Amino acid sequence: MITIIMFLGAIAFFAAIMFSPSNRTRWLLGMISGLIFVGSTLMITANFHEHWGMKQVTTTKTQKIYSTSSQMQLALYQPVGTSGKDNVYIYQTKPRQKKPQHTQANEFTTNRLVWTDSDQATLTVKETRWRFKNDFYKVLFAGSKMDGNLVSRTNTFRYPKTFVKISVKQAQALKSPAAQAQLKTQAAAYVTAKIQAAKQQNPDLTEAQLQKLTQQAQQEYQAQMIKKMMAAK
């Protein structure tokens, strides 16, 4: 809307100067149309550079996320640059997902990792964006493409301690037949020992409790082995 007003002001100014029947009318109409043109130009500039007529709105969304591997609990990332501050983290929002999702790599985005005692990994996205203060400014600056511009984004990953932070390159190395065979063979022995120890302490464990303990033991072993294998490289 403001762009249309600016162009109409410019056309009116030209028409007033060129076609007014008298000097008095020319100056009067020229001043009015000139003020409209200059005023609308200043408002467009103020909106673009100073976000005039806008306010910052912050939203927060938390969702469950899952490892990109069905066999290992991985906090997977892809390094960007050499500082380590701009890593892109890869995750899934469903247990089985054809194409994983990833965080954004730009100057507005910050990623944080928090290790928790929870069994479920989550991602909290906190975004601050520019929004128009009211419908008047929304109509006035319609088409400016300023509404929704990102100010900042913070992605907070909360991973269970059984997850292991690992790069894409390191994860690919773990998929080798030798690494997989080592994990599978030693994991079975580790899990068996854990279950036997738990049964000795509590012979009345239910099937559901045993399944949960088995899963926890598998995750613990995987995390320990991945860390050892990464340290050995």
N, C-alpha and C positions, 0 to 999 in steps of 0.2 A: 504493500500500500504506500509506504513512504517513498519508494522508488518512483511510483507513478506520480505522486504529488510533486516530486522533484522535477520530473520531466515536464509535467504540465506547467510548473512554475517557470521553467526555462522557455517553453514555447510561448507562454503568456508574456514573459518579459520581452522576447523578440517581437511579438505582435504589437505590444504596447509602444515600443520604440519606433517600429517601422510604419505602423498604420494608424496611430492615434491622430484624430483630426486637429488637435491643438497642443501647444506646449504644456499647458496646465494638465490636460488629460494624460499626456505622454508621461509627465513626471509622476503624477499620482498613480497611474496604473503600473508604471515601471517600478516605482518604489514598492508597491504592494507585491507585485509578482516577483521582484528581486528578493524581497524579504522571505517570501515563500520558498524560493529556490535555495537561498543561502541557509535558511533555517532547517529545511529538510536535509540538506547536505551535511550540516553540522550534526543533526540527529543520527544520520546514518553512520557518520564517523565515530560519534560517541558510542553508539551501539556496538560497532565493530571493534573498537580499541578498548573501550572502558566498560563494555557490557551494560550500557545504560538501559534501564527498563527491565533488567534481569536480576535474578538472585541465584545463589548456589543451593542446590537441593541434594541431600545425601540419602542414599538408599543402601540397605544391607540385606543380603540374601545368603542363606546357608543351605547347602544340599549335601547329601551323602555322595561319596565318591569311592571308586574301587581301583585296585591295581590293574594295570594293563596286562598283567600276566595272570592266568588262571591257576598257576602252580606256585608262584612266589609273590610275597607281599613287597612290592617295590614302590618306592617314591621316585619315579622316573623323571629325569630331566635331560634337556639338551643344552649344553653350554653355548652361550652367545657372547662372543668377544673373549677377552682374557681376564677381566676383573672378577668374574664370578657373580656379579651383582645383577646381571641381566639374563640369568638362566630361564629357559622356557620349561615349565613343568607340564608333563603329559599325564593324563588321567582319564578315567571313564566314569560316567554318571549312571551306568548300568553294569551289573555283573558280566553280562555278555554284550559286547558292543563292537560292531564291525569296524568303525573308525573312531579311535580315541580323540579326545579333545585336548587342547593345550592353552596355556596362558598367552597373553599378548606380549609382544616384545616392542615396547615403545617407552618414551620418556615419562609417560603419565602413569605407568604401572609399576607397582612394587609387589614382590612375592615374599611371604614369610612362612617359615616352617615351624610348627610347634609339635612336640612329641608328648603324647598323652597316655594314660592308662586305659583309655576306652578301647572297645573292640571294633569300633567303626571309624573309618576315616571320613572327614568332612572338609568341605571347602566353603569358606565365608568370603564373599565378594562385597567389598564396601566401595561404592562409587559416589563421586560428587560431580554433578553436571550443572551447567547453566540452564535455567528455565526462566521463561517470562514471568514477571510479577503478577500479571493479571491478563484478562482477555483483551483489554485495550491495547497493551503493548504487543500482544500476540498477533492481533489484526494489523496494527501499525507496521510491524516489522515482518509481516508474512512474506516468505520467500527469501529471507536473509540467511537461512541455514545456520543460524546461531543457536536456536533452541536445541538442547540436548548435547551441546559440545562438552566433551569430557574435560574435567579439571584434574581429577586424580582417581586412581583405582588401587586398592590394596587387596591382594589375594592372600588369605590366611589359610594355609593347609594345616589341619590337625590330624596327624598320623599316629596310630597306635605304635608303641615301642617295638612291636614285632616287624614293622616295616623297615626297609633299608633304603637309604638315599643312594641312588646309583645312576650313572649316566647311561645314555642310549648305547654308547660304545661298549661300556662294561657289561650291560645287559645282554648284548649280542654275544659276547664271549661266554657268558654263562649258558647259552643255548647250545653250545657244542656238545656232541655225543659224550665226550669224556667227562665234561662237567656234570651233565645230566645223570650219567651213570653213577658218578661219585655221590651226588646228592641223594639219589634214590636208595642206594645200598646203605649208606651210613644213616640216612634218616630213619629207615626201618628199625635199626638197632637202637637208635636214640629214643624213638617213640615207645618201643617195647619196654625199655628200661624205665622210662617215666611211668608207664601204665602199671607195671609191676610194683614199683615203689608206692604208687597211689593206692593200689589194692591192699598192700600190706598195712598201710596206715588206716584205710577204711574199707574193709571187705564188703560192705553193703552198698557200694556205689552202683547207681542205676545205669542202664544202658545209655541213656541220654547224657549222663554225667561223664561216662567213659568216652563217648563220642566227642564231647566238648574238650576233654583233656587231651584226646588224641590230636584234635585239630590244633590246640594250643601248642602241644609238643612239636608238631610238624612245623608250625610257624617259627617257634623258638629256634629249632635246629636250622631251618633255612636261613634265618637272619644271621645266626652265628657263622655258618659255613660261608655265606656270601661275603661277610666281612673279612673272614680269614683269606678267602680266595682273592679278594680285592687287595688286601694288604700284601699278599705274596707276589703280586704282579709288579 
